[in-house]
Amino acid sequence: MVCVGSVGMSEGQENKSTVFALEGTAAHEFNEFIITNGHDPRDWIGGLVDLQATGDELKFLRSGDNVEIDRERYFEIDEEMVEGCELTIETIEKYLSRVDGDELLLETKLDMSWIHPKLFGTGDILIYKRRTKHLIVLDYKYGSGHVVEVKNNPQVRTYAVGAARMFEKEGVEKITSVIIQPRAYHKDGAVREETIDLFDLYEFESELAVAAQATDDPNAPLVAGEHCKFCPAAHGCEALRDFVRDGLGVKKLKPGEEVTEKHLPSLKDLTSAQLGRIVREARVYEGYIRRVLQHAHAEALDGRIPDGNKLVDKRAYRKFTIGDDEIIAILDLEGFTEDDYLKDPKLLTLTQLEKAVGKKKFAELFGKADSPDKFWKKESSGYVLAPIEDAREQAKLSTGDAFGAVEDDDE
């Protein structure tokens, strides 16, 4: 609704979920599983949510043992996830009365195609109180980096529009919107609610319809701001680029000229207003640059290397070519104990182990760099974009090389 042009720009763009978004998905699925089945969430602490599994018995693992951790697939059911679930159950019980025949709906698809053919939403938790014709729309926010306000929240109000239509025949006389956000501090607490005036909701529905129809215009306006961090088309948005340049005070460039430090204002020359704006909008600037780098990296891996750049191998790291059991067996034979080579309770990394046993002893046990029978190898973890004048050789990509996040070459 803030940037109607972003909808058209996002068509066909890859919308890769961040690890934070996936973590939120895991927390939502855990809540739904616990509430639907009436489990005690604490019975599952220490287990894992498997986002790629099908069926509850496979998706929710009671123990993380013997599972190779993939940060985009498995998420630990830790104290925070359990506490969030407990808070959600407590909040539902505050509103729900089984005696009065109240209805509870979880993860419900809300059809709003009467407003626009492609408009829909998913209501996390809906409660309809038949006796009082009271509709409660609860939205669970597991994220901790962005505090969500409940008052005049357009996302929750959109869900309220769809939910109200679901119960239109039975009648809706009161609507309450609720945000449950257990991991982000807010002066009003982790659970915040707002009573939505029905006239205000009808007015909002009209505004929503205008915005939805506006997205069909190929020339729909683009408006940059903090919301850009959620946009899959951010890397190619001129409005966002201009927003960043303006915010940083970049001097006007000649056609084809690249930005250098001379185009940026000196720190001592920044006014209090300029400094304040940069601090407030720093996340927008950083997010834009990160998205551009990720897109450029993906383009390069597909053979479309951005002008003036090349792909090079990232710094190679040493990795063992034998398993942990073999490493431990070698160390045990030499008289080392678990205190020497384990940490919480994992085996030390190669570099840590070399430091623990000493370089000379390490080379004796596991081989030197120039020995053909060494038990480790140097291996690059991927590729990084570098300026064309960089001294490193262009990387030789093989078919099927996977896309990876852009990282600083020193990491």
C-alpha positions in Angstrom: 0.0 0.0 0.0 3.0 2.3 0.6 4.7 1.5 -2.6 2.1 0.1 -5.1 4.8 0.0 -7.9 6.7 -2.6 -6.0 4.1 -5.3 -6.8 4.7 -5.1 -10.6 8.5 -4.9 -10.1 8.5 -8.0 -8.0 6.9 -10.2 -10.7 9.3 -12.9 -11.6 11.9 -11.9 -9.0 13.4 -14.6 -6.8 12.0 -14.1 -3.3 14.5 -16.1 -1.2 13.6 -16.3 2.5 16.1 -15.1 5.0 17.1 -17.3 7.9 15.0 -15.0 10.2 11.9 -15.4 8.0 12.4 -19.2 8.1 12.8 -19.1 11.8 9.5 -17.3 12.0 7.9 -20.0 9.9 9.2 -22.7 12.2 7.8 -20.9 15.2 4.4 -20.5 13.5 4.3 -24.2 12.6 5.3 -25.2 16.1 2.5 -23.1 17.6 -0.1 -24.6 15.2 1.1 -28.1 16.0 1.0 -27.7 19.8 -2.4 -25.9 19.9 -4.1 -28.2 17.4 -2.9 -31.4 19.3 -3.2 -30.0 22.8 0.4 -30.8 23.7 2.5 -29.2 26.4 5.1 -27.2 24.4 7.7 -27.9 27.1 7.6 -31.6 26.2 9.3 -30.7 22.9 12.1 -28.4 24.2 15.4 -29.4 22.8 13.8 -30.9 19.7 13.8 -29.6 16.1 11.3 -28.2 13.6 12.1 -29.7 10.1 10.7 -27.3 7.6 11.1 -29.7 4.7 9.4 -32.7 6.3 5.8 -33.7 5.7 3.6 -34.9 8.5 3.8 -33.9 12.2 5.8 -37.0 13.3 8.6 -36.1 10.9 8.3 -32.3 11.1 8.6 -32.0 14.9 11.5 -34.0 16.2 11.8 -34.5 20.0 15.6 -34.7 19.8 18.2 -33.1 17.6 20.5 -36.2 17.9 21.8 -37.7 14.6 20.6 -34.8 12.5 23.0 -32.9 10.3 22.0 -29.3 11.0 21.0 -27.2 8.0 20.2 -23.6 9.0 17.6 -23.3 6.3 15.8 -26.5 7.3 16.2 -27.3 11.0 15.3 -24.9 13.8 15.8 -25.7 17.5 12.7 -25.8 19.7 14.5 -23.7 22.4 13.3 -21.8 25.5 12.3 -18.8 23.4 10.2 -20.7 21.0 8.5 -22.6 23.8 7.9 -19.3 25.8 6.4 -17.8 22.7 4.1 -20.7 22.3 3.0 -20.6 25.9 2.3 -16.8 25.6 0.2 -17.6 22.5 -1.8 -20.2 24.3 -2.3 -17.9 27.3 -3.6 -15.1 25.0 -6.0 -17.4 23.2 -7.4 -18.6 26.5 -8.0 -15.0 27.5 -10.5 -14.6 24.6 -11.8 -18.1 23.9 -14.8 -19.6 25.7 -15.6 -23.2 24.8 -18.8 -23.0 26.9 -20.3 -20.2 24.6 -19.4 -22.1 21.4 -16.6 -19.8 20.4 -14.8 -20.8 17.2 -11.0 -21.0 16.9 -9.3 -21.1 13.5 -5.5 -21.4 12.9 -3.5 -20.5 9.8 -6.6 -19.7 7.8 -6.5 -18.6 4.2 -8.6 -15.4 3.8 -10.0 -14.9 0.4 -10.3 -11.2 -0.6 -10.7 -11.7 -4.4 -13.8 -9.4 -4.4 -11.3 -6.6 -3.8 -8.7 -7.8 -6.2 -8.4 -11.2 -7.9 -4.9 -11.9 -6.4 -5.6 -10.5 -2.9 -5.5 -13.0 0.0 -4.0 -13.3 3.4 -3.3 -16.0 6.0 -4.8 -15.3 9.5 -2.5 -16.8 12.2 -5.3 -17.1 14.8 -9.0 -16.1 14.5 -11.5 -16.3 17.3 -15.2 -15.8 16.6 -17.4 -15.3 19.7 -20.9 -16.2 18.5 -22.8 -15.0 21.5 -21.5 -11.5 21.4 -20.6 -11.5 17.6 -17.1 -10.5 18.5 -14.2 -11.3 16.1 -10.6 -11.3 17.3 -7.8 -11.3 14.8 -4.5 -12.4 16.4 -1.2 -12.1 14.5 1.9 -13.8 15.8 5.3 -12.0 15.3 8.3 -14.1 16.3 10.9 -11.6 15.0 12.9 -9.5 17.4 14.5 -6.9 15.1 11.4 -5.0 14.1 8.8 -3.9 16.6 5.3 -4.2 15.2 2.6 -1.7 16.2 -1.0 -2.9 16.6 -2.7 0.5 16.1 -3.7 1.2 12.5 -1.6 -1.8 11.4 -2.6 -2.3 7.7 -1.5 -6.0 7.6 -3.7 -7.0 10.5 -6.6 -4.8 9.2 -6.3 -6.6 5.9 -6.8 -9.9 7.7 -9.7 -8.3 9.6 -11.4 -7.4 6.3 -11.1 -11.0 5.1 -12.1 -12.5 8.4 -15.1 -10.2 8.7 -16.4 -11.4 5.3 -16.0 -15.1 6.5 -18.5 -14.4 9.4 -20.6 -11.8 7.6 -23.8 -14.0 7.6 -23.5 -14.7 11.3 -22.9 -11.0 12.0 -19.9 -9.1 13.3 -20.5 -6.3 15.8 -17.0 -5.9 17.3 -13.5 -6.5 16.0 -10.3 -6.7 18.1 -6.9 -6.9 16.5 -4.0 -8.4 18.6 -0.3 -8.5 18.0 1.7 -11.2 19.9 5.4 -10.4 19.8 7.3 -12.2 22.5 10.9 -11.4 21.6 10.8 -7.6 20.9 10.5 -5.0 23.6 7.5 -2.7 23.5 6.3 -0.3 26.2 2.8 -1.8 26.0 4.1 -5.4 26.5 4.4 -8.4 24.4 0.7 -8.7 23.7 -1.0 -5.5 22.3 -4.6 -5.1 21.2 -6.8 -2.5 19.4 -10.5 -2.4 19.0 -11.3 -1.6 15.4 -14.3 0.6 14.7 -16.4 -1.1 12.0 -16.8 2.2 10.1 -13.0 2.6 10.2 -12.6 -0.9 8.8 -15.1 -0.2 5.9 -13.0 2.9 5.2 -9.8 0.9 5.3 -11.3 -1.6 2.9 -12.0 1.2 0.4 -8.4 2.3 0.7 -7.2 -1.2 0.3 -9.2 -1.6 -2.9 -7.8 1.6 -4.4 -4.2 0.5 -3.6 -4.8 -3.1 -4.9 -6.2 -1.8 -8.2 -3.3 0.7 -8.5 -0.8 -2.2 -8.5 -2.1 -3.2 -12.0 -0.8 0.1 -13.5 2.6 -0.5 -15.2 3.5 3.0 -14.3 2.5 2.7 -10.6 4.7 4.9 -8.4 7.6 3.7 -6.5 8.1 5.0 -2.9 11.3 4.1 -1.0 11.6 3.7 2.7 12.2 1.2 5.5 9.7 -1.2 3.9 12.1 -1.8 1.1 13.9 -4.4 3.1 11.0 -6.8 2.4 11.0 -6.2 -1.4 12.5 -8.8 -3.7 12.9 -6.1 -6.4 14.9 -3.7 -4.2 18.2 -4.4 -6.0 16.9 -2.8 -9.2 14.8 0.0 -7.8 15.8 3.5 -9.0 13.6 5.1 -6.3 15.5 3.2 -3.6 18.9 4.0 -5.2 18.0 7.7 -5.3 16.7 7.5 -1.7 20.0 6.1 -0.6 22.1 8.7 -2.5 20.0 11.5 -1.2 20.2 10.3 2.3 24.0 10.0 2.2 24.3 13.4 0.6 26.0 12.1 -2.6 27.1 14.9 -4.8 25.6 15.1 -8.3 27.5 12.8 -10.7 28.4 13.4 -14.3 26.9 10.8 -16.9 28.8 7.5 -16.4 30.7 8.7 -13.4 31.2 6.3 -10.5 30.7 7.2 -6.9 33.9 7.7 -4.9 34.7 9.1 -1.5 35.1 12.5 -3.0 31.3 12.5 -3.8 30.4 11.9 -0.1 30.2 14.8 2.4 33.0 14.9 5.0 31.9 13.6 8.3 32.8 16.9 10.0 30.6 18.7 7.5 27.5 16.7 8.3 24.8 18.7 9.9 22.9 17.4 12.9 19.9 16.8 10.7 21.9 14.9 8.1 23.6 12.8 10.7 20.3 12.0 12.4 18.8 10.9 9.1 21.7 8.6 8.2 21.5 7.0 11.6 17.8 6.4 11.4 17.9 5.1 7.8 21.2 3.1 8.0 19.3 -0.2 7.8 17.7 0.8 4.6 21.0 1.8 3.0 22.7 -1.4 4.2 19.8 -3.5 3.1 19.8 -2.0 -0.4 23.6 -2.6 -0.8 23.3 -6.2 0.4 20.5 -6.9 -2.0 22.4 -5.4 -4.9 25.5 -7.5 -4.0 23.4 -10.7 -3.7 21.8 -10.0 -7.1 25.1 -9.3 -8.7 26.6 -12.5 -7.3 23.7 -14.5 -8.6 24.0 -12.9 -12.0 27.8 -13.7 -12.1 27.2 -17.3 -11.2 24.8 -17.5 -14.1 27.5 -16.2 -16.5 26.4 -12.6 -16.5 29.3 -10.9 -14.7 28.6 -7.2 -14.0 30.9 -4.9 -15.9 34.3 -4.1 -14.3 34.2 -7.2 -12.0 35.2 -10.9 -12.0 34.5 -13.9 -9.9 37.4 -15.2 -7.8 37.7 -18.1 -5.4 37.2 -17.2 -1.8 40.0 -17.7 0.6 40.7 -21.4 1.0 40.3 -23.0 4.4 41.7 -26.3 5.7 39.3 -29.1 6.2 39.8 -32.7 7.5 39.3 -35.4 4.9 38.7 -38.0 7.6 35.7 -38.4 10.0 35.5 -37.2 13.6 35.8 -40.8 14.9 39.1 -41.3 13.1 40.5 -38.0 14.4 39.5 -38.9 18.0 41.0 -42.3 17.6 44.4 -40.8 16.5 44.3 -38.4 19.4 43.3 -41.0 22.0 46.3 -43.2 20.9 48.6 -40.3 21.6 47.2 -39.9 25.1 45.0 -36.8 24.6 41.7 -36.7 26.5 38.3 -35.2 25.7 39.2 -32.0 27.6 41.9 -31.5 25.0 39.9 -31.9 21.8 36.2 -31.4 22.6 34.2 -28.2 23.3 30.5 -28.2 24.2 30.7 -31.2 23.3 31.8 -30.8 19.6 35.2 -31.6 18.2 37.5 -28.6 17.9 37.9 -27.1 14.4 41.1 -28.0 12.5 42.7 -24.6 13.4 41.7 -24.9 17.1 43.0 -28.4 17.3 46.3 -27.4 15.8 46.6 -24.8 18.5 45.6 -27.2 21.2 48.1 -29.9 20.4 50.8 -27.7 18.9 51.8 -27.2 15.3 54.7 -29.7 15.4 52.5 -32.5 17.0 49.6 -31.7 14.6 51.9 -32.1 11.6 53.2 -35.4 13.0 49.7 -36.8 13.5 47.8 -35.4 10.5 50.5 -34.5 8.0 52.2 -31.4 6.6 50.9 -29.2 3.8 53.4 -30.8 1.3 52.8 -34.4 2.4 50.7 -36.5 0.0 49.2 -38.6 2.8 48.0 -35.7 4.9 44.5 -36.0 6.5 43.3 -32.6 5.4 43.0 -30.3 2.4 42.6 -26.7 1.5 39.3 -25.9 0.0 37.5 -22.7 -1.1 34.0 -22.2 0.3 32.7 -20.4 -2.8 33.2 -17.4 -4.9 33.3 -13.6 -4.4 33.0 -10.7 -6.8 36.1 -8.6 -7.1 37.2 -5.6 -9.2 38.6 -6.6 -12.6 42.0 -5.3 -11.5 42.2 -7.7 -8.6 45.4 -9.8 -8.7 43.6 -13.1 -8.2 42.7 -15.2 -11.2 39.2 -15.5 -12.5 37.5 -18.5 -11.0 36.7 -21.5 -13.1 33.0 -22.4 -12.5 31.7 -25.8 -13.2 28.2 -26.6 -14.2 25.9 -26.7 -11.2 27.9 -24.5 -8.9 25.4 -23.4 -6.2 24.5 -19.8 -5.4 25.7 -18.6 -2.0 25.3 -15.4 0.0 27.7 -12.6 -0.8 30.3 -12.4 1.9 33.3 -10.3 2.6 36.4 -12.2 1.3 38.0 -12.0 4.7 35.2 -13.8 6.5 
